[in-house]
Structure formats: structure tokens, C-alpha cells
Amino acid sequence: MKHRYSFQEPDGSGTLYLVATPIGNLDDMTYRAVETLKAVEVIAAEDTRQSRKLLNHFQIDGPRLISYHEHNKKSKEEAILSLLREGQSVALVTDAGTPGISDPGADIVRAAVEENLPVVPIPGAVAGIAALIASGMPTDRFTFVGFLPRDKKDRIAELKKIQHRPETQIFYEAPHRIGETVKALLEVFGDREISIGRELTKRYEQFSRGKISACVEWVAEEKPRGEFVLVVAGGDGELENSHVESSWWEGLTLSEHVDKIVETGVSKKDAIKVVAKDRGLQKRDVYNEVMT
């Protein structure tokens, strides 16, 4: 185990701060977030134009602003790690909400953690949690799914993996895909209760609650705009779910199976253990197949 206290004297390396920003209403920015952005040397932003508006609003003009997003994360990762190694602190911000949630922030965090560089969260708004607590559905257990795959076949397959899970499910969706997503939910989940949060914390914030079938009709008729968070009632929790979840990898080679596990953030070593357990194989057999 590696231990690191967030607020002890630094060891010469800089700190990677994960700074949550408002998802709409700028009054949701915390004092600590503002002070952190003022104090760091560099701010790594998903969209520098959006972040510049935020910085101007709070009169933050000291740090250097650089971009870090899905399309340049591999090339920018080493640059950010170098800054941290040199003792410069970096604040990571997303367009809206908390870095690492449905954005590439998790990748740079993982890289920093692997080098035992300091990583400190500055908590704030999360759209999924805001929608969940206002949904009227159980909050004691929930699964955050985020964005479903764009391809219809992959989207249906992903939903089938979780269709029997008993906890509340949380999804994100963009306006141009909301119609296809609610149709897929109805097809796979059946006609469950759903709560849709739209334009959260903004002027036209709206919550729509009812059955998924009614949601399909509403979306088709109204063609609502904005960013959506879908909170869906859990499934029946039947034991057949174990079959659904344990067989998703059927048809994949051992290497492909390992790669899919690694994509979830697990190390390759641990992914090999998971694959061996899934398939009832010896770990060394999986290792020899994948690593040679």
C-alpha cells in the first residue's frame, strides 16, 4: 500500500487538483474551487474557451491555461506529468461538473497515481447525483452508467448486461440521441419508472417523471433540447442476471477479453485474474496466451 496525506508538506512534486465546476448555475462554484484555481500554476481544461469564460467571471487570470481533452489526452499526458514532477501544481477542469466523470480526466488521474504524485479532489457539482436525489427513486444503491454506446447493437448489448440489476440506474444523454436511447430502454428494460432531468441548474431546468413508454412519446412529440440525465428504476434482481453478466465476453478472444477489462480502468495484471475467473481457467494459462 502507498499512503499519501493531501495536506502535508509537499515532497517537491506538484499536486494535481480535480476541480469541480458548475453544471449550469455559476453560483454553484465553491469558494475552495475558486481559491484553488487562483493558486495553481496551470489549469488543464477540456474546452479552453468554456473555461476562459468561467475564469473571467471569477476574475482568475494568473494560471496558464492549456487544453486536455479526449482527442489530445495521449499527447498532453506526459506534458502534465512533467509539470507535476517539476513541482508545478495543475488544476484539471471539465466543461461542467466533476473531472473524471464521463470525460478523459480519469486517464490523467490514473497516470499520476501510478507515479505516486499527489492527487486532491475539490468536490462540487455532479449532474448524475443532482438528478438522482430529485428523482424520487431509491438512492441507497445506484449504478452510474453514463453515456451508452452510439451504435444500436452495442447499446442494446450494454443494456442487457444490467437489465436485471435491482439498483437505480443513472444515464447521461445528448439531445440528438435521447430518442433512440429511451426506445432502447423500453425494449430492454420494459416499461419501468423513469425520471429525466433536463438542463440541470439552468434557467429551463425541468424534471419529467413517469413510465418509459410515456417518455418515448414525449420525446417524439416535443423533441426536447438540452443535456439529459436519465434515472431509471432498477430491475427484478433475478439470478438469471448472473448469466447475462458472465456471458458478455462470449465470442471474444482471451486478448480481447483482457483488453475490455483494462478499458474499465483495471491493470492488465488484475484483468488477467478476472478473465481467468470468468472463464474458469488457470491464471498462468491466460497470462501465457495474452503476454506471448
C-alpha positions in Angstrom: 0.0 0.0 0.0 1.1 3.5 -0.8 0.0 6.2 1.6 -0.1 10.0 0.9 -1.7 12.8 3.0 -3.2 15.5 0.9 -2.4 18.4 3.3 1.1 17.7 4.5 4.2 19.5 3.3 4.8 18.6 -0.4 7.8 16.4 -1.3 8.9 18.6 -4.2 6.3 17.5 -6.7 3.3 19.5 -7.7 -0.3 18.5 -6.9 -3.0 17.5 -9.5 -6.2 19.1 -8.3 -9.5 17.8 -9.6 -11.7 20.9 -9.5 -15.5 20.5 -10.0 -17.1 23.4 -11.8 -20.8 24.4 -12.1 -23.0 22.4 -14.4 -25.0 25.5 -15.3 -25.6 27.9 -12.4 -22.3 29.8 -11.7 -23.4 30.3 -8.1 -22.7 26.6 -7.5 -18.9 27.3 -7.7 -17.4 26.7 -4.3 -15.0 29.1 -2.5 -12.4 26.4 -2.4 -12.6 25.8 -6.1 -12.1 29.5 -6.8 -9.1 29.7 -4.5 -7.6 26.5 -5.9 -7.8 27.8 -9.5 -6.2 31.1 -8.4 -3.3 29.2 -6.6 -2.2 26.7 -9.3 0.4 27.4 -12.0 -1.5 25.6 -14.7 -5.2 24.8 -15.5 -5.8 21.9 -17.8 -9.3 22.4 -19.4 -11.5 20.1 -21.6 -12.5 23.2 -23.5 -10.3 26.3 -23.0 -13.0 28.6 -24.4 -15.6 27.5 -21.9 -13.1 27.6 -19.1 -11.9 31.1 -20.0 -15.5 32.3 -19.5 -15.5 30.8 -16.1 -12.1 32.2 -15.2 -13.1 35.7 -16.4 -16.3 35.5 -14.3 -14.4 34.8 -11.1 -11.5 37.2 -12.1 -8.9 34.4 -12.2 -6.1 35.4 -14.6 -2.9 34.1 -13.1 -2.6 30.4 -14.2 -1.6 29.3 -17.6 -4.5 27.6 -19.5 -3.8 24.5 -21.6 -6.2 22.0 -23.2 -6.7 18.4 -22.2 -9.5 16.5 -23.8 -10.4 13.2 -25.4 -8.6 13.9 -28.7 -5.3 15.1 -27.3 -5.1 13.3 -23.9 -2.3 10.9 -25.0 0.0 13.7 -26.2 -0.8 16.0 -23.3 -0.5 13.4 -20.6 3.3 13.4 -20.4 3.4 17.3 -20.5 1.1 17.4 -17.5 3.0 14.8 -15.6 6.3 16.6 -16.3 4.8 19.8 -14.8 3.8 17.9 -11.7 7.3 16.3 -11.4 8.9 19.7 -11.6 6.8 21.0 -8.7 4.1 22.9 -10.6 0.5 22.3 -9.5 -2.1 21.6 -12.1 -5.9 22.0 -11.8 -8.0 19.8 -14.0 -11.4 21.1 -15.0 -14.1 19.8 -17.3 -16.6 21.7 -19.3 -19.1 21.3 -16.5 -19.2 19.2 -13.4 -16.6 16.9 -11.9 -13.5 15.9 -13.8 -13.2 12.1 -14.4 -16.9 11.6 -14.7 -17.7 10.7 -18.3 -14.6 12.6 -19.5 -10.9 11.8 -20.1 -9.9 13.1 -16.6 -9.8 9.6 -15.2 -6.8 8.8 -17.5 -4.5 11.5 -16.3 -5.5 10.7 -12.7 -4.6 7.1 -13.1 -1.2 8.1 -14.6 -0.5 10.4 -11.7 -1.5 7.8 -9.1 0.8 5.3 -10.7 3.7 7.7 -10.2 2.6 8.4 -6.7 2.1 12.1 -7.5 -0.3 14.0 -5.2 -4.0 14.0 -6.4 -6.5 16.1 -4.5 -10.2 16.3 -5.3 -12.0 19.6 -4.9 -15.6 18.4 -4.9 -18.7 20.1 -6.3 -21.5 19.6 -8.8 -22.2 16.2 -10.4 -25.2 16.1 -12.7 -25.9 12.4 -12.1 -26.2 12.9 -8.3 -28.3 16.1 -8.7 -30.8 14.2 -10.9 -30.8 11.1 -8.6 -31.7 13.0 -5.4 -34.6 14.8 -7.2 -35.9 11.7 -8.9 -37.9 10.3 -6.1 -36.3 6.9 -6.6 -34.2 4.9 -4.2 -30.8 6.5 -3.5 -29.4 3.9 -1.2 -27.9 1.9 -4.1 -27.4 3.0 -7.6 -25.3 2.4 -10.7 -23.8 5.2 -12.7 -23.7 4.1 -16.4 -23.1 7.4 -18.1 -23.3 7.6 -21.8 -24.4 4.4 -23.7 -22.6 3.4 -26.9 -23.6 5.2 -30.1 -24.1 2.0 -32.1 -27.5 0.5 -31.7 -26.2 -3.1 -31.4 -23.7 -2.1 -28.8 -26.2 0.0 -26.9 -28.7 -2.9 -26.7 -25.9 -5.3 -25.6 -24.8 -2.9 -22.8 -28.3 -2.5 -21.5 -28.8 -6.3 -21.5 -25.8 -6.6 -19.2 -27.6 -4.6 -16.5 -31.3 -5.1 -17.2 -31.8 -7.3 -14.0 -29.7 -5.2 -11.6 -32.0 -4.1 -8.7 -30.4 -0.7 -8.0 -31.4 2.6 -9.6 -29.6 3.3 -12.9 -28.2 6.7 -14.0 -27.5 7.5 -17.6 -26.3 10.6 -19.4 -27.6 11.5 -22.9 -27.2 14.2 -25.5 -30.3 15.8 -27.3 -29.6 14.2 -30.7 -29.6 10.7 -29.2 -32.2 10.9 -26.5 -35.0 9.4 -28.7 -33.0 6.3 -29.6 -31.9 5.8 -26.0 -35.4 5.9 -24.5 -36.6 3.4 -27.2 -33.7 1.1 -26.3 -34.5 1.4 -22.6 -38.1 0.4 -23.3 -37.1 -2.5 -25.5 -34.6 -4.0 -23.0 -35.8 -2.9 -19.6 -39.6 -2.9 -20.2 -41.9 -0.2 -19.0 -40.3 1.0 -15.8 -40.4 4.2 -13.9 -38.1 6.9 -15.2 -37.1 10.4 -14.2 -35.4 12.7 -16.7 -33.5 15.8 -15.5 -33.0 18.3 -18.3 -30.8 21.5 -18.2 -30.0 20.9 -14.6 -29.4 24.1 -12.5 -30.0 26.3 -15.6 -32.9 28.6 -16.3 -35.0 26.0 -18.0 -34.3 23.1 -15.6 -37.0 20.5 -15.9 -37.9 17.1 -14.4 -40.1 14.7 -16.3 -41.3 11.6 -14.4 -43.4 8.7 -15.4 -43.2 5.4 -17.4 -40.6 4.8 -20.1 -43.3 4.4 -22.7 -44.7 7.8 -21.9 -41.2 9.2 -22.1 -40.8 7.7 -25.6 -44.0 9.5 -26.7 -43.0 12.8 -25.0 -39.6 12.8 -26.7 -41.1 12.1 -30.1 -43.7 14.8 -29.8 -41.8 17.6 -28.0 -38.2 16.9 -29.2 -36.8 18.5 -26.0 -33.5 20.2 -26.1 -30.7 20.3 -23.7 -28.4 17.8 -21.8 -30.2 15.0 -20.1 -29.8 12.8 -17.1 -32.0 9.7 -17.1 -32.7 8.0 -13.7 -34.3 4.6 -14.2 -35.8 2.2 -11.7 -33.9 -1.0 -11.0 -34.7 -4.4 -12.3 -36.0 -7.6 -10.7 -32.6 -8.8 -9.5 -33.3 -12.3 -10.7 -30.4 -14.8 -10.6 -30.5 -15.0 -14.4 -28.7 -11.7 -14.3 -25.5 -13.6 -13.3 -25.8 -15.4 -16.7 -26.3 -12.2 -18.5 -23.3 -10.5 -16.9 -21.0 -13.5 -17.1 -21.5 -14.2 -20.7 -21.0 -10.8 -22.3 -17.5 -11.8 -23.3 -18.6 -14.9 -25.3 -17.1 -14.6 -28.8 -14.1 -12.6 -27.7 -10.6 -14.0 -27.7 -8.7 -14.1 -24.5 -6.7 -11.0 -25.5 -9.9 -9.1 -26.5 -11.5 -10.1 -23.2 -8.5 -8.8 -21.2 -8.4 -5.5 -23.3 -12.1 -4.9 -22.5 -11.4 -5.3 -18.8 -8.4 -3.0 -19.0 -10.6 -0.3 -20.6 -12.6 -0.1 -17.4 -9.5 1.1 -15.5 -8.2 -2.2 -14.2 -4.5 -3.0 -14.6 -3.5 -5.7 -17.1 -2.3 -8.0 -14.3 -5.7 -7.8 -12.5 -7.6 -8.0 -15.8 -5.9 -11.4 -16.4 -7.1 -12.6 -13.0 -10.7 -11.5 -13.8 -10.6 -13.2 -17.2 -9.2 -16.4 -15.7 -12.0 -16.4 -13.1 -14.7 -15.6 -15.7 -13.7 -18.5 -17.9 -12.7 -21.0 -15.3 -9.1 -21.1 -16.5 -5.7 -21.1 -14.7 -4.3 -17.6 -14.4 -0.9 -18.7 -15.9 -2.7 -20.1 -18.9 -4.4 -16.7 -19.6 -1.1 -14.9 -19.0 0.8 -17.2 -21.4 -1.8 -16.7 -24.1 -2.0 -12.9 -23.7 1.5 -11.9 -23.0 3.3 -14.1 -25.6 
